[in-house]
Amino acid sequence: MKIRVIALNTFGGFLRDRLIILFCALFVCVVLLMMTPLLFVRAMGAANKTQQPAGLVLSIVTGIMFLASGFGSLLAAWASADAISSEMRSGTILAVMAKPVRRWEFLLGKYLGVQLLMLVYIAAMLLLSYLLAWLGGERIHSSWWLLLLYPLVRYAVYSAMAMLLVTVLHPIVTIAIVMLISVASSVVAPGGHLPIPEVIRTSLYIFLPSTNLLSETRFLTLTQTVVNPGVWIDHVTALAYGLDYALVCFLLAVWLFHYRGLTRD
């Protein structure tokens, strides 16, 4: 009951957060600007009475969704870090703990509140992908649950990492480190061309989260012949890996949070 109340209050606080609203408004403006080429392709196709090439439409849709996916990662990390630091900075965490609420319950409620926010964001992102495909005169053949679960688990990893780091670091530093980890995980992935010793590359690849494995763009296609849908065990394994990584980060955050003060200077 207490965890649910904290989660709902956290989610409601996000909806009133002016900074999040501002960033979302700016992001919507960028997406609308990027939709211009897609609308142009659709207008040209209608004028010439021809069907738009699926490859061109797919490249535009994938580019916009890549931007939306990256913004979601930043939003997940920032929301998770701010959910903790704002309570500590304002001192309201002391009133919450006096109810009483265990520290792990407080963190779990905050974490679930972040996931509620990201669920709403992913639903909007999913609707956007179908809208973009429709504007391009195409249809997305990927299963909707793939486009829902994969980013949800990926954002769970980012928010858990941010929650772990913000227990000991400033939220700005936390966001910077999370973004650095995101870039580093892509650089050390197999196929990278940077001159990194193989031992270091392999160690970092194992230690850092493989967020590329949890990318819904692996299954985002407008044609039925481009992407192999895979078998269910592949999806279960990938999603279980992401959930396990998020769980480890969250448990470490609980452990660190248990031994630190409840106010931030």
C-alpha positions, 0 to 999 in steps of 0.5 A, spaced: 500 500 500 505 504 501 509 503 495 503 504 491 502 511 494 509 513 493 509 510 486 503 514 484 505 520 487 512 520 484 508 519 477 503 525 479 509 529 480 512 528 474 506 530 470 507 537 474 514 537 473 516 544 469 523 541 466 520 535 464 514 538 460 519 543 457 523 538 455 518 534 452 515 540 448 522 541 445 522 534 443 515 534 440 517 540 436 524 536 433 519 530 432 515 535 428 520 538 424 523 531 422 516 529 420 517 534 414 521 529 409 516 524 411 510 528 409 514 531 403 514 523 400 507 522 402 505 529 398 509 527 392 507 520 392 499 522 392 501 528 386 504 522 382 499 517 383 505 512 385 507 508 391 512 511 396 518 506 396 518 502 403 526 503 404 525 511 404 519 511 408 523 506 413 529 510 413 525 516 415 521 512 420 527 509 423 531 515 424 525 519 428 524 512 432 531 512 434 531 519 436 525 518 440 528 512 443 534 516 445 530 521 448 526 516 452 533 513 455 535 520 457 528 521 460 528 515 464 535 516 467 533 524 469 526 522 472 529 516 476 535 521 479 531 527 480 525 523 484 531 521 489 535 528 489 529 532 489 526 529 495 533 529 499 534 536 497 527 539 499 527 535 505 520 532 504 524 525 504 524 525 512 516 526 512 515 520 508 520 516 512 516 518 519 510 515 516 514 510 517 516 507 510 522 503 510 528 505 505 527 500 500 520 501 500 521 508 498 526 506 493 521 501 490 515 506 490 520 511 486 522 506 481 515 504 480 513 511 479 518 512 474 516 506 470 509 508 470 512 515 466 516 511 461 510 506 460 506 512 458 512 515 454 513 508 450 505 508 449 506 514 445 512 512 442 508 506 439 502 510 437 507 515 433 511 509 430 504 507 427 502 514 425 509 515 421 508 509 418 501 510 416 503 517 413 508 514 409 503 509 406 506 503 409 504 498 415 509 496 421 509 488 421 512 488 427 508 485 433 506 491 438 508 487 444 515 487 442 515 495 441 512 495 448 516 490 452 523 492 449 524 499 450 520 498 457 526 493 459 531 498 456 529 504 460 528 500 466 536 498 466 537 506 465 533 508 471 536 503 475 543 505 473 541 512 475 538 510 481 544 507 483 549 513 482 544 518 484 545 515 491 552 517 492 553 523 486 549 529 484 544 528 479 547 532 473 553 527 474 549 521 474 546 523 468 553 524 465 555 518 467 549 514 465 550 517 458 557 515 458 555 508 459 550 508 454 556 510 449 561 506 451 556 500 451 555 501 444 563 502 442 565 496 445 560 491 442 562 486 437 564 490 430 567 496 433 573 499 430 576 503 435 583 501 437 581 498 444 585 492 446 581 485 446 581 484 453 579 491 455 573 490 450 571 484 452 571 486 459 567 492 458 562 488 454 560 483 459 560 489 465 556 494 461 549 493 459 548 491 452 542 496 451 543 494 443 540 487 445 534 491 448 533 495 442 526 495 439 529 497 432 531 490 431 524 488 429 522 495 427 520 494 419 515 496 414 516 489 410 515 482 412 522 480 409 527 484 412 527 482 419 527 475 422 522 475 427 526 470 432 523 465 436 520 466 443 526 463 447 530 469 444 526 474 446 525 471 453 532 471 454 534 478 452 528 481 456 530 476 462 537 479 461 535 486 461 531 485 467 536 481 471 541 487 470 536 492 472 535 488 478 542 488 480 543 495 479 536 496 484 539 492 489 545 495 489 542 502 490 538 499 496 544 497 499 548 504 498 541 508 500 541 504 507 547 507 509 547 514 507 544 520 510 537 522 508 539 529 506 543 532 501 547 538 502 
